[in-house]
């Protein structure tokens, strides 16, 4: 079907975008650094736990909040992790923009 062919074509184009190439470069840099990868995983786990608490409406554990603040500080001072997170954000914004274009074109969110 032509629609799926276009979707695969779009995926190929996205892989060639400067944003995605920068993301891949930053990802390789993180994956090649065991301590950076470990810190990033810790940051993501804590972030997910805090988001889970927010979604359920429960107050997160004070220890978790304190640990996350420490981890967040370490992440903010870690150049490779910062580059990775910024590159990831640019790719996610691009994907969200594409989703919005599709939703607008198809009038999928008229009820909002």
C-alpha positions as CSV (number, residue, x, y, z in Angstrom):
1,X,0.0,0.0,0.0
2,X,1.3,3.4,-0.9
3,X,0.7,4.9,2.5
4,X,3.0,2.4,4.2
5,X,5.6,3.0,1.4
6,X,5.5,6.7,2.2
7,X,5.9,6.0,5.9
8,X,9.0,3.9,5.3
9,X,10.3,6.6,3.0
10,X,9.7,9.2,5.8
11,X,11.6,6.9,8.2
12,X,14.5,6.8,5.8
13,X,14.5,10.5,5.5
14,X,14.4,11.0,9.3
15,X,17.4,8.7,9.6
16,X,19.2,11.1,7.2
17,X,18.3,14.2,9.1
18,X,21.0,16.2,10.9
19,X,19.0,15.9,14.1
20,X,19.0,12.1,14.0
21,X,22.6,11.9,12.9
22,X,23.6,14.0,15.9
23,X,21.5,11.8,18.1
24,X,23.2,8.7,16.9
25,X,26.6,10.3,17.4
26,X,25.7,11.3,21.0
27,X,24.3,7.9,21.6
28,X,27.5,6.2,20.5
29,X,29.5,8.4,22.7
30,X,27.4,7.5,25.7
31,X,27.4,3.8,24.9
32,X,31.2,3.9,24.7
33,X,31.4,5.3,28.2
34,X,30.3,2.8,30.9
35,X,30.0,5.4,33.7
36,X,28.0,7.8,31.5
37,X,25.7,5.0,30.5
38,X,25.2,3.9,34.1
39,X,24.5,7.5,35.2
40,X,22.0,8.0,32.3
41,X,20.2,4.8,33.2
42,X,20.0,5.8,36.8
43,X,18.6,9.2,35.8
44,X,16.0,7.7,33.6
45,X,14.9,5.1,36.3
46,X,14.5,7.8,38.9
47,X,12.7,10.1,36.4
48,X,10.3,7.3,35.6
49,X,9.6,6.6,39.2
50,X,8.9,10.3,39.9
51,X,6.6,10.5,36.8
52,X,4.8,7.4,37.9
53,X,4.1,9.0,41.3
54,X,2.8,12.1,39.6
55,X,0.5,10.1,37.3
56,X,-1.0,8.2,40.2
57,X,-1.3,11.3,42.3
58,X,0.9,10.0,45.1
59,X,3.6,12.0,46.8
60,X,7.0,10.6,45.8
61,X,9.3,9.3,48.5
62,X,11.6,12.1,49.9
63,X,14.6,9.9,49.5
64,X,13.8,9.4,45.8
65,X,13.4,13.1,45.4
66,X,16.7,13.8,47.0
67,X,18.5,11.1,45.1
68,X,17.0,12.4,41.8
69,X,18.2,15.9,42.6
70,X,21.7,14.6,43.1
71,X,21.6,12.6,39.9
72,X,20.1,15.5,38.0
73,X,23.0,17.7,39.2
74,X,25.6,15.1,38.0
75,X,23.8,14.8,34.7
76,X,23.7,18.6,34.2
77,X,27.5,18.7,34.6
78,X,28.2,15.7,32.3
79,X,28.8,17.0,28.8
80,X,28.2,13.8,26.8
81,X,25.0,13.1,28.6
82,X,23.8,16.6,28.1
83,X,24.6,16.4,24.4
84,X,22.7,13.1,24.2
85,X,19.6,14.4,26.0
86,X,19.6,17.6,23.9
87,X,20.0,15.6,20.7
88,X,17.2,13.2,21.8
89,X,14.9,16.1,22.5
90,X,15.4,17.6,19.1
91,X,14.5,14.2,17.5
92,X,11.4,13.9,19.7
93,X,10.3,17.4,18.8
94,X,10.7,16.6,15.1
95,X,8.6,13.5,15.6
96,X,5.9,15.4,17.6
97,X,5.8,18.0,14.8
98,X,5.2,15.3,12.2
99,X,2.5,13.8,14.4
100,X,0.9,17.2,14.7
101,X,1.0,17.7,10.9
102,X,-0.7,14.4,10.4
103,X,-3.3,15.1,13.0
104,X,-4.1,18.5,11.6
105,X,-4.3,17.2,8.0
106,X,-6.6,14.4,9.0
107,X,-8.7,16.4,11.5
108,X,-8.0,13.7,14.1
109,X,-8.2,16.0,17.1
110,X,-11.2,18.1,16.2
111,X,-12.7,17.4,19.6
112,X,-9.9,19.1,21.5
